[in-house]
Amino acid sequence: MHVSKSVLLALAFAASSSAFAPQFNNGGGSRTALQSTESMMDPDLSAMIAKELDYKPGEADTAFARKYKHLVGAQIKTVGESFAEFTKELGYSVNPLYKNMVTDLVGTTHLVVVNARFQQDAIWSLGMMTTLHVLFKNYPEPEIADKIKSALFKSVGLDEAKIVAEAKSLEEWVSSQTKESIEAALGGEGDSPVAQIAKSVKSEPLWMYSRYFGIGLIRLMEGVGIEMDKDEVYPVMEKWMSEKLGVGHITACSDSDLYFKIKAKLDMMETMMKEIEIREKKRMAERLELKAEAALRAADRELKLQAEIEAEAQAQRERVAASTSS
């Protein structure tokens, strides 16, 4: 970062100088103010500028460049393309209350998946399915919620069936575990699914954390009875990430806090929707009761009218009979 700033400052100085500095003729050749500036620079800085200007993707002498050199020039799907595919695949309008959330979900998942360092595992899959459950458990049309999930997976190139199977398998495994056994597995002990993931994380210097992995860990904590409160989860997340997996914990802990914050808002929205539903049902019951009362009144009027008609007819028959007998 320091080198880049130095380079930019030097180039800015040279560019601004060239607007005012005259050109000098030297042996039939011309040299600009930039060349004059370079001659006055520290040789090391000049070499760094030349190196920056001569940058070639994938040619840096780093482990990252060597590992991912084969991806130079690869065509990567954009967020816009993923969202267009999601919209086409879904074929329905998203409920306005969920529109911003779905947009963020598609964009965030896309950016995770297209990263060359991304590696899908069972913890990540469990976190993904947990997220979708929390976000869509109260969606007004359950069948549309299922279509949203399927469209999401397809738009970012993920295998829905595989993710669902991995999440289910890990949930079944954690149901028979304790906090201590999970911590042992995260430390790489044994051959459980979590232990295998932990070993993979520890052996990969370029392993990439993403939010769904952190949420997967939260789901593991819930499975072994850890209280689902951000203040209770934070120290456990810190220990599992830094001590057990040997990676940074700050982002995971921040994602944990964000998860509980969003979950609290969704729970509040759920309560409001239930209250609205109860009020609507009450209004509907009142309207039905009024309709029933009106129907009863109409039926009563009909009976009275029929009785009056029958009485009038009977009186008419009696008058006719009396006149005939006389």
C-alpha positions in Angstrom: 0.0 0.0 0.0 2.9 2.3 0.8 4.5 1.7 -2.5 1.3 2.4 -4.4 0.9 5.7 -2.6 4.4 6.7 -3.4 3.9 5.8 -7.0 0.7 7.8 -7.3 2.3 10.8 -5.7 5.3 10.7 -8.0 3.1 10.3 -11.0 0.8 13.1 -9.9 3.8 15.4 -9.3 5.2 14.5 -12.8 1.9 15.0 -14.5 1.3 18.4 -12.9 4.8 19.5 -13.7 4.6 18.6 -17.4 1.9 21.2 -17.9 4.3 24.0 -17.1 7.9 22.7 -17.6 9.5 23.3 -21.0 11.0 20.5 -23.1 14.8 20.2 -23.6 16.5 19.1 -26.7 19.4 16.7 -26.0 21.3 15.3 -28.9 18.3 15.4 -31.3 16.0 13.7 -28.7 13.4 15.2 -26.5 12.7 14.4 -22.9 9.6 15.4 -20.9 9.2 16.7 -17.5 8.4 13.1 -16.4 11.8 12.0 -17.5 13.4 14.9 -15.7 11.5 14.1 -12.6 12.6 10.4 -12.8 16.2 11.5 -13.0 15.8 13.5 -9.8 14.1 10.6 -8.0 15.6 8.1 -5.6 16.6 5.1 -7.8 14.6 2.7 -5.7 11.5 4.8 -6.1 12.0 5.0 -9.8 12.4 1.2 -10.0 9.2 0.8 -8.0 7.3 3.1 -10.4 8.6 1.1 -13.4 7.5 -2.1 -11.6 4.0 -0.7 -11.0 3.6 0.4 -14.6 4.8 -3.0 -15.8 2.3 -5.0 -13.7 1.0 -8.2 -15.3 -1.9 -10.1 -13.7 -0.8 -13.4 -12.2 3.0 -12.7 -12.6 3.6 -11.5 -9.1 6.0 -13.6 -7.0 3.4 -14.5 -4.3 1.6 -17.7 -3.3 -1.7 -16.1 -4.3 -0.6 -15.2 -7.8 1.0 -18.6 -8.4 -2.1 -20.5 -7.2 -4.6 -18.6 -9.2 -2.5 -17.6 -12.2 -4.6 -19.9 -14.4 -7.7 -17.7 -13.8 -6.1 -14.6 -15.4 -8.5 -13.4 -18.1 -11.3 -15.7 -17.0 -14.8 -14.5 -17.7 -16.6 -13.9 -14.4 -20.4 -13.4 -14.2 -21.3 -10.0 -12.8 -23.8 -9.3 -10.0 -26.1 -7.8 -12.6 -26.0 -10.9 -14.7 -26.7 -13.1 -11.6 -29.7 -11.0 -10.6 -31.1 -11.0 -14.1 -30.9 -14.8 -14.2 -32.5 -14.9 -10.7 -35.4 -12.7 -11.9 -35.9 -14.7 -15.0 -35.8 -18.0 -13.1 -38.1 -16.8 -10.4 -40.8 -15.5 -12.7 -42.7 -13.8 -9.9 -42.6 -10.5 -8.1 -40.9 -10.5 -4.7 -43.1 -9.3 -1.9 -42.2 -5.6 -1.3 -41.3 -6.2 2.3 -38.7 -8.7 1.2 -37.4 -7.0 -2.0 -34.4 -5.2 -0.6 -33.4 -8.2 1.5 -33.6 -10.5 -1.5 -31.5 -8.1 -3.6 -28.8 -8.0 -1.0 -29.0 -11.8 -0.6 -28.4 -12.5 -4.3 -25.6 -9.9 -4.5 -23.8 -11.1 -1.4 -24.0 -14.7 -2.3 -22.8 -14.0 -5.9 -19.7 -12.1 -4.6 -18.9 -15.0 -2.3 -19.2 -17.7 -4.9 -17.3 -16.0 -7.7 -14.3 -15.5 -5.4 -11.5 -17.9 -6.5 -10.8 -18.7 -2.8 -14.4 -19.9 -2.1 -14.7 -23.4 -0.9 -18.1 -24.9 -0.2 -18.3 -27.2 2.8 -21.0 -28.6 5.1 -20.7 -25.7 7.7 -21.1 -23.2 4.9 -24.1 -25.1 3.6 -25.7 -25.3 7.0 -25.2 -21.5 7.4 -26.7 -20.9 4.0 -29.8 -23.0 4.8 -30.1 -21.4 8.3 -30.0 -18.0 6.7 -32.7 -18.8 4.2 -34.9 -20.3 6.9 -34.6 -17.3 9.1 -35.3 -14.9 6.3 -38.2 -16.6 4.6 -40.0 -18.6 7.4 -42.7 -16.0 7.5 -42.9 -15.2 3.8 -46.6 -14.7 3.0 -46.6 -17.3 0.1 -44.5 -20.3 1.2 -44.5 -21.7 -2.3 -43.0 -18.5 -3.7 -40.4 -18.5 -0.9 -39.3 -22.0 -2.1 -39.0 -20.7 -5.6 -36.9 -17.7 -4.4 -34.5 -20.1 -2.8 -34.2 -22.3 -5.9 -33.8 -19.3 -8.1 -31.0 -18.0 -5.8 -29.0 -21.2 -6.0 -29.4 -21.5 -9.8 -28.5 -17.8 -10.4 -25.1 -18.2 -8.6 -24.3 -21.6 -9.9 -24.8 -23.7 -6.7 -26.3 -27.2 -6.4 -29.3 -26.8 -4.2 -29.7 -30.5 -3.6 -26.1 -30.8 -2.5 -26.4 -27.9 -0.1 -29.6 -29.2 1.4 -28.1 -32.6 1.9 -24.9 -31.3 3.5 -26.9 -29.1 5.9 -29.2 -31.9 6.9 -26.4 -34.3 7.4 -24.5 -31.9 9.6 -27.6 -31.1 11.7 -28.1 -34.8 12.3 -24.5 -35.1 13.4 -24.6 -32.2 15.8 -27.8 -33.5 17.5 -25.7 -36.1 19.3 -22.8 -33.8 20.1 -21.7 -31.5 23.0 -19.9 -28.2 23.0 -16.7 -29.9 24.1 -16.9 -32.5 21.3 -17.5 -29.8 18.6 -14.5 -27.8 19.9 -12.4 -31.0 19.7 -13.6 -31.5 16.1 -12.8 -27.8 15.3 -9.4 -28.4 16.6 -8.9 -31.2 14.1 -9.5 -34.2 16.3 -11.2 -37.3 14.9 -12.7 -37.9 11.5 -16.1 -36.3 11.8 -17.4 -33.9 9.1 -16.4 -30.9 11.2 -13.0 -32.3 11.9 -12.4 -32.8 8.2 -13.5 -29.2 7.5 -11.2 -27.9 10.3 -8.2 -29.8 8.9 -8.9 -28.3 5.4 -9.1 -24.8 6.8 -5.8 -25.2 8.8 -4.0 -26.6 5.7 -5.1 -23.8 3.4 -3.2 -20.5 4.0 -5.5 -18.7 1.5 -8.8 -20.1 3.0 -11.6 -17.6 2.7 -14.1 -16.9 5.4 -17.6 -15.9 4.4 -20.7 -14.9 6.4 -22.5 -18.2 5.8 -19.7 -20.1 7.4 -20.0 -18.0 10.5 -23.8 -18.5 10.6 -23.2 -22.3 10.2 -21.1 -22.1 13.4 -23.9 -20.3 15.2 -26.2 -23.1 14.2 -23.8 -25.6 15.6 -23.8 -23.6 18.9 -27.6 -23.7 18.9 -27.5 -27.4 18.4 -25.5 -28.0 21.5 -27.6 -25.8 23.7 -25.6 -22.5 23.7 -28.0 -19.6 24.5 -28.8 -17.8 21.3 -27.9 -14.3 22.5 -25.2 -12.2 20.9 -23.3 -11.7 24.1 -23.3 -15.4 24.8 -22.3 -16.3 21.2 -19.5 -13.7 20.7 -16.9 -15.3 23.1 -17.6 -18.8 21.7 -17.2 -17.6 18.1 -14.0 -15.9 19.0 -12.6 -19.1 20.6 -13.8 -21.3 17.8 -12.3 -19.1 15.0 -9.1 -18.0 16.6 -8.1 -20.8 18.9 -9.6 -23.9 17.2 -9.5 -23.0 13.5 -6.5 -20.7 13.8 -8.0 -17.9 11.7 -9.2 -14.3 12.4 -12.3 -13.9 14.4 -13.2 -10.3 14.1 -15.3 -10.6 10.9 -17.1 -13.7 12.2 -18.0 -12.0 15.5 -19.2 -9.0 13.6 -21.4 -11.2 11.4 -22.7 -12.9 14.5 -23.8 -9.6 16.0 -25.4 -8.7 12.6 -27.2 -12.1 12.5 -28.9 -11.5 15.8 -29.7 -7.9 15.0 -31.4 -8.9 11.7 -33.1 -11.9 13.4 -34.5 -9.6 16.1 -36.0 -7.3 13.4 -37.5 -10.3 11.6 -39.0 -11.6 14.8 -40.5 -8.2 15.4 -41.9 -8.2 11.9 -43.3 -11.7 12.5 -45.0 -10.4 15.6 -46.5 -7.5 13.7 -47.7 -9.7 10.9 -49.3 -12.1 13.3 -51.1 -9.1 15.0 -52.2 -7.9 11.6 -53.5 -11.4 10.8 -55.3 -11.6 14.1 -57.0 -8.2 13.5 -57.9 -9.2 9.9 -59.4 -12.5 11.2 -61.3 -10.6 13.8 -62.7 -8.1 11.2 -63.6 -11.0 8.9 -65.4 -12.8 11.8 -67.3 -9.6 12.5 -68.2 -9.1 8.9 -69.4 -12.8 8.7 -71.4 -12.3 11.9 -73.1 -9.2 10.4 -73.8 -11.1 7.2 -75.3 -13.9 9.2 -77.5 -11.6 11.2 -78.6 -9.9 8.0 -79.4 -13.2 6.5 -81.4 -14.2 9.6 -83.3 -11.0 9.5 -84.0 -11.5 5.8 -85.2 -15.1 6.5 -87.4 -13.9 9.3 -88.9 -11.2 7.0 -89.5 -13.9 4.4 -91.2 -16.1 6.9 -93.5 -13.3 8.1 -94.3 -12.4 4.5 -95.1 -16.0 3.7 -97.3 -16.2 6.8 -99.1 -13.0 5.8 -99.6 -14.3 2.3 -100.9 -17.6 3.6 -103.3 -15.8 6.0 -104.6 -13.6 3.2 -105.1 -16.6 1.0 -106.9 -18.4 3.8 -109.2 -15.4 4.4 -109.9 -15.2 0.7 -110.8 -18.9 0.6 -113.1 -18.5 3.6 -114.9 -15.5 2.0 -115.4 -17.5 -1.2 -116.8 -20.5 0.8 -119.2 -18.2 2.7 -120.6 -16.6 -0.4 -121.1 -20.0 -2.1 -123.0 -21.5 0.8 -125.3 -18.5 1.0 
